[in-house]
């Protein structure tokens, strides 16, 4: 994961922690994982580096339904969206021109310019559906 900026030891430790998991995680969870591995880094440093990496497009950031910011490394270098399980936070990256065409038509209809967007769709993944059904 290249950020185009100089990596400090702390930033590299955050990048390494992000590379350890494919799941979206909160800054607090990433920090806890780092501390459990013996990394000496403060929570504020983790937040600052996550924010910088997200602004640089080096990692994905999404807002969970409860308002918490969640982070993970990008699997795709192109613009994409996410299907996210509300239960386990498993995520599937989605690309495609159909979604982009719909969004651009909506933007054009309302006269907006200089558009940036992110789209996350939250639901329950098939595995969690099966687990929930088995408990009933």
C-alpha positions, 0 to 999 in steps of 0.5 A: 500500500503506497500513500505517496507520502513519507511513512513514519514508523507509526503510519507503517504500523497502522498500514501493517495492522490494516493489512492484517485483516480484510474486515472493516474495523473501527480506529479503536479496534485497530488500535487494540489489535496493534497494542495486543501485538506489542505496538506502542502507539496512541489512539490519537496517532491511529486516528490521525494516520487513518484519516490521512490514509483515507484522504489519500485514497489508500484505504476505504473508510465508511460510516456504519449505520451507528455513525462510527467510521470504519476502515480497511485496506482497499482491494481495488485501485479504482472507484468502487462501492461496498455491500456491507453486512450489518452483523459481521461487517463482511464487505464486498467491493462493487464496481460497475457502470450501471450504478455510476450512470444512475448516480450521474443521471441523478446529479445532472437532473438536480444540476450539481457539479464537482461531484464526489460520492461514496455509497455503502449498502448495508444488509445481512450477508448470506452466512449471517442469514444462515446463522440467524435462521439456525438459531430460530 
